[in-house]
Protein backbone atom coordinates (compact mmCIF):
# COMPACT_ATOMS: atom_id res chain seq x y z
CA UNK A 1 0.00 0.00 0.00
CA UNK A 2 2.81 2.43 0.87
CA UNK A 3 4.14 2.04 -2.66
CA UNK A 4 0.96 3.67 -3.96
CA UNK A 5 1.73 6.75 -1.89
CA UNK A 6 5.33 6.81 -3.08
CA UNK A 7 4.16 6.50 -6.67
CA UNK A 8 1.74 9.38 -6.17
CA UNK A 9 4.59 11.55 -4.92
CA UNK A 10 6.74 10.53 -7.89
CA UNK A 11 3.93 11.47 -10.30
CA UNK A 12 3.53 14.86 -8.64
CA UNK A 13 7.27 15.48 -8.63
CA UNK A 14 7.50 14.62 -12.32
CA UNK A 15 4.61 16.98 -13.08
CA UNK A 16 6.27 19.80 -11.12
CA UNK A 17 9.57 19.21 -12.94
CA UNK A 18 7.85 19.57 -16.30
CA UNK A 19 6.04 22.68 -15.12
CA UNK A 20 9.33 24.11 -13.86
CA UNK A 21 10.96 23.47 -17.23
CA UNK A 22 8.12 25.25 -19.02
CA UNK A 23 8.39 28.27 -16.71
CA UNK A 24 12.17 28.43 -17.11
CA UNK A 25 11.92 28.33 -20.89
CA UNK A 26 8.97 30.75 -21.00
CA UNK A 27 10.99 33.35 -19.07
CA UNK A 28 13.02 33.83 -22.27
CA UNK A 29 10.36 32.75 -24.74
CA UNK A 30 6.87 33.76 -23.47
CA UNK A 31 5.27 32.25 -26.57
CA UNK A 32 5.87 28.79 -25.05
CA UNK A 33 3.64 29.50 -22.08
CA UNK A 34 0.86 30.94 -24.23
CA UNK A 35 1.01 27.97 -26.60
CA UNK A 36 1.87 25.03 -24.31
CA UNK A 37 0.64 25.84 -20.81
CA UNK A 38 -2.52 23.75 -21.26
CA UNK A 39 -0.36 20.63 -21.80
CA UNK A 40 1.49 20.95 -18.50
CA UNK A 41 -0.57 23.08 -16.12
CA UNK A 42 -4.07 22.91 -14.68
CA UNK A 43 -5.38 25.66 -12.43
CA UNK A 44 -6.07 22.97 -9.79
CA UNK A 45 -2.46 21.80 -9.71
CA UNK A 46 -0.38 21.87 -6.54
CA UNK A 47 1.89 24.30 -8.43
CA UNK A 48 -0.43 27.13 -7.38
CA UNK A 49 -0.82 25.87 -3.81
CA UNK A 50 2.93 25.75 -3.12
CA UNK A 51 3.20 29.39 -4.17
CA UNK A 52 1.29 30.40 -1.06
CA UNK A 53 3.95 30.47 1.66
CA UNK A 54 3.33 31.57 5.25
CA UNK A 55 6.27 31.17 7.63
CA UNK A 56 7.21 32.59 11.03
CA UNK A 57 3.95 34.50 11.18
CA UNK A 58 4.64 36.31 7.92
CA UNK A 59 3.49 35.97 4.34
CA UNK A 60 6.58 35.06 2.32
CA UNK A 61 4.91 34.39 -1.02
CA UNK A 62 1.38 34.66 -2.35
CA UNK A 63 -0.37 32.73 -5.11
CA UNK A 64 -1.61 36.02 -6.53
CA UNK A 65 2.00 37.10 -7.10
CA UNK A 66 2.53 33.98 -9.21
CA UNK A 67 -0.69 34.60 -11.16
CA UNK A 68 0.45 38.15 -11.89
CA UNK A 69 3.89 36.88 -12.93
CA UNK A 70 2.20 34.65 -15.51
CA UNK A 71 0.40 37.79 -16.64
CA UNK A 72 3.75 39.50 -17.30
CA UNK A 73 4.83 36.55 -19.48
CA UNK A 74 1.62 36.76 -21.47
CA UNK A 75 1.94 40.54 -21.67
CA UNK A 76 5.42 40.19 -23.18
CA UNK A 77 4.16 37.63 -25.66
CA UNK A 78 1.35 39.83 -27.01
CA UNK A 79 3.61 42.89 -27.25
CA UNK A 80 6.03 40.84 -29.34
CA UNK A 81 3.39 39.04 -31.38
CA UNK A 82 1.48 42.20 -32.31
CA UNK A 83 4.52 44.48 -32.26
CA UNK A 84 2.51 46.98 -30.27
CA UNK A 85 3.58 48.33 -26.88
CA UNK A 86 0.09 49.70 -26.24
CA UNK A 87 -1.27 46.16 -25.89
CA UNK A 88 -1.32 44.87 -22.32
CA UNK A 89 -2.41 41.70 -20.56
CA UNK A 90 -4.01 41.94 -17.12
CA UNK A 91 -5.31 39.39 -14.66
CA UNK A 92 -9.06 39.03 -14.96
CA UNK A 93 -11.86 38.39 -12.47
CA UNK A 94 -10.92 34.70 -12.28
CA UNK A 95 -7.46 33.47 -11.26
CA UNK A 96 -7.26 31.38 -14.43
CA UNK A 97 -8.47 34.12 -16.77
CA UNK A 98 -6.48 36.92 -18.38
CA UNK A 99 -7.54 39.86 -20.49
CA UNK A 100 -5.89 41.49 -23.51
CA UNK A 101 -6.39 45.25 -23.31
CA UNK A 102 -5.60 48.36 -25.30
CA UNK A 103 -5.89 51.88 -23.90
CA UNK A 104 -7.81 50.51 -20.88
CA UNK A 105 -10.38 48.87 -23.18
CA UNK A 106 -10.97 45.16 -22.60
CA UNK A 107 -10.67 43.32 -25.90
CA UNK A 108 -10.41 39.56 -25.39
CA UNK A 109 -10.51 37.32 -22.30
CA UNK A 110 -8.72 34.00 -22.33
CA UNK A 111 -7.73 30.97 -20.27
CA UNK A 112 -4.25 29.62 -21.14
CA UNK A 113 -4.80 26.46 -19.07
CA UNK A 114 -7.89 25.38 -21.02
CA UNK A 115 -6.80 27.18 -24.18
CA UNK A 116 -9.97 29.10 -24.97
CA UNK A 117 -10.73 32.77 -25.63
CA UNK A 118 -13.73 35.01 -26.26
CA UNK A 119 -15.18 38.49 -26.20
CA UNK A 120 -17.52 39.36 -23.38
CA UNK A 121 -20.92 40.63 -24.47
CA UNK A 122 -20.86 44.32 -25.33
CA UNK A 123 -23.82 46.64 -25.51
CA UNK A 124 -25.18 46.70 -29.04
CA UNK A 125 -25.25 49.76 -31.31
CA UNK A 126 -29.03 49.90 -30.83
CA UNK A 127 -28.71 49.82 -27.04
CA UNK A 128 -26.06 52.54 -27.03
CA UNK A 129 -28.22 54.77 -29.26
CA UNK A 130 -31.28 54.18 -27.08
CA UNK A 131 -29.32 55.01 -23.92
CA UNK A 132 -28.02 58.20 -25.49
CA UNK A 133 -31.46 59.29 -26.70
CA UNK A 134 -33.16 58.45 -23.39
CA UNK A 135 -30.61 60.42 -21.38
CA UNK A 136 -30.89 63.40 -23.73
CA UNK A 137 -34.70 63.31 -23.50
CA UNK A 138 -34.55 63.16 -19.71
CA UNK A 139 -32.17 66.13 -19.52
CA UNK A 140 -34.37 68.14 -21.89
CA UNK A 141 -37.46 67.35 -19.82
CA UNK A 142 -35.71 68.34 -16.60
CA UNK A 143 -34.53 71.57 -18.21
CA UNK A 144 -38.04 72.36 -19.42
CA UNK A 145 -39.47 71.70 -15.96
CA UNK A 146 -36.91 73.92 -14.20
CA UNK A 147 -37.38 76.63 -16.86
CA UNK A 148 -41.09 76.60 -16.14
CA UNK A 149 -40.48 76.98 -12.41
CA UNK A 150 -38.00 79.81 -13.02
CA UNK A 151 -40.42 81.74 -15.24
CA UNK A 152 -43.12 81.25 -12.63
CA UNK A 153 -40.89 82.74 -9.90
CA UNK A 154 -39.94 85.67 -12.14
CA UNK A 155 -43.62 86.46 -12.60
CA UNK A 156 -44.07 86.23 -8.84
CA UNK A 157 -41.22 88.69 -8.34
CA UNK A 158 -42.53 91.20 -10.92
CA UNK A 159 -46.17 91.21 -9.75
CA UNK A 160 -46.52 89.27 -6.52
CA UNK A 161 -50.19 90.12 -5.79
CA UNK A 162 -51.26 89.24 -9.33
CA UNK A 163 -49.24 86.02 -9.23
CA UNK A 164 -50.82 84.96 -5.95
CA UNK A 165 -54.34 85.55 -7.32
CA UNK A 166 -53.59 83.55 -10.50
CA UNK A 167 -51.93 80.80 -8.44
CA UNK A 168 -54.99 80.17 -6.30
CA UNK A 169 -57.48 80.60 -9.13
CA UNK A 170 -55.81 77.65 -10.90
CA UNK A 171 -56.27 75.38 -7.88
CA UNK A 172 -58.86 72.64 -8.11
CA UNK A 173 -60.90 73.96 -5.19
CA UNK A 174 -64.23 75.68 -4.65
CA UNK A 175 -64.45 79.41 -5.36
CA UNK A 176 -64.97 80.25 -1.71
CA UNK A 177 -61.94 78.16 -0.70
CA UNK A 178 -59.79 79.79 -3.40
CA UNK A 179 -60.82 83.28 -2.26
CA UNK A 180 -60.12 82.40 1.36
CA UNK A 181 -56.64 81.06 0.69
CA UNK A 182 -55.81 83.92 -1.64
CA UNK A 183 -56.95 86.55 0.87
CA UNK A 184 -55.07 84.78 3.66
CA UNK A 185 -51.74 84.68 1.81
CA UNK A 186 -52.21 88.19 0.44
CA UNK A 187 -52.62 89.45 4.00
CA UNK A 188 -49.56 87.53 5.14
CA UNK A 189 -47.56 88.94 2.22
CA UNK A 190 -48.60 92.49 3.13
CA UNK A 191 -47.07 92.12 6.60
CA UNK A 192 -44.12 89.88 5.62
CA UNK A 193 -43.28 91.38 2.23
CA UNK A 194 -39.50 91.39 2.78
CA UNK A 195 -39.29 87.73 3.83
CA UNK A 196 -41.53 86.60 0.96
CA UNK A 197 -39.51 88.54 -1.62
CA UNK A 198 -36.29 87.07 -0.22
CA UNK A 199 -37.81 83.60 -0.53
CA UNK A 200 -38.77 84.25 -4.16
CA UNK A 201 -35.25 85.54 -4.92
CA UNK A 202 -33.69 82.41 -3.39
CA UNK A 203 -35.85 80.18 -5.57
CA UNK A 204 -34.91 82.18 -8.67
CA UNK A 205 -31.21 81.73 -7.90
CA UNK A 206 -31.78 78.03 -7.14
CA UNK A 207 -33.51 77.42 -10.49
CA UNK A 208 -30.89 79.42 -12.38
CA UNK A 209 -28.15 77.28 -10.80
CA UNK A 210 -30.04 74.10 -11.68
CA UNK A 211 -30.31 75.24 -15.31
CA UNK A 212 -26.56 75.89 -15.46
CA UNK A 213 -25.85 72.42 -14.07
CA UNK A 214 -28.28 70.78 -16.48
CA UNK A 215 -26.64 72.61 -19.40
CA UNK A 216 -23.20 71.34 -18.31
CA UNK A 217 -24.52 67.77 -18.07
CA UNK A 218 -26.22 68.03 -21.45
CA UNK A 219 -23.12 69.52 -23.14
CA UNK A 220 -20.94 66.77 -21.65
CA UNK A 221 -23.42 64.10 -22.72
CA UNK A 222 -23.43 65.41 -26.30
CA UNK A 223 -19.63 65.73 -26.31
CA UNK A 224 -19.21 62.12 -25.13
CA UNK A 225 -21.60 60.94 -27.82
CA UNK A 226 -23.24 57.55 -28.11
CA UNK A 227 -20.08 55.48 -27.72
CA UNK A 228 -20.88 53.69 -30.99
CA UNK A 229 -17.60 54.73 -32.65
CA UNK A 230 -15.61 53.50 -29.63
CA UNK A 231 -17.51 50.21 -29.70
CA UNK A 232 -16.72 49.74 -33.38
CA UNK A 233 -13.02 50.51 -32.80
CA UNK A 234 -12.95 48.07 -29.88
CA UNK A 235 -14.51 45.33 -31.97
CA UNK A 236 -12.02 45.95 -34.78
CA UNK A 237 -9.10 45.75 -32.33
CA UNK A 238 -10.59 42.61 -30.76
CA UNK A 239 -10.73 40.98 -34.20
CA UNK A 240 -7.01 41.66 -34.70
CA UNK A 241 -6.20 40.15 -31.29
CA UNK A 242 -8.47 37.18 -31.98
CA UNK A 243 -6.33 36.26 -34.97
CA UNK A 244 -3.48 35.52 -32.54
CA UNK A 245 -5.62 33.02 -30.64
CA UNK A 246 -6.70 31.37 -33.89
CA UNK A 247 -3.08 31.11 -34.96
CA UNK A 248 -2.17 29.16 -31.81
CA UNK A 249 -5.20 26.89 -31.86
CA UNK A 250 -7.24 28.45 -29.07
CA UNK A 251 -10.91 27.51 -28.96
CA UNK A 252 -13.51 30.28 -29.27
CA UNK A 253 -15.77 30.33 -26.20
CA UNK A 254 -19.20 31.80 -26.93
CA UNK A 255 -20.83 31.28 -23.52
CA UNK A 256 -20.43 34.66 -21.86
CA UNK A 257 -20.43 33.41 -18.24
CA UNK A 258 -17.35 31.27 -18.90
CA UNK A 259 -15.35 34.37 -19.70
CA UNK A 260 -15.56 35.61 -16.10
Secondary structure, DSSP 8 states (H G I E B T S, - for coil): -HHHHHHHHHHHHHHHHHHHHHHHHHHH-THHHHHHHHHH--TTSHHHHTT-EEETTEEEE-HHHHHHHHHHHHHHHHHHHHT-TTEEEEE-SSTT-EEEEETTEEEEEEETTTTEEE------HHHHHHHHHHHHHHHHHHHHHHHHHHHHHHHHHH-HHHHHHHHHHTSSS-HHHHHHHHHHHHHHHHHSHHHHHHHHHHHHHHHHHHHHHHHHHHHHHHHH--SHHHHHHHHHHHHHHHHHHHHTT-EE---GGGG-
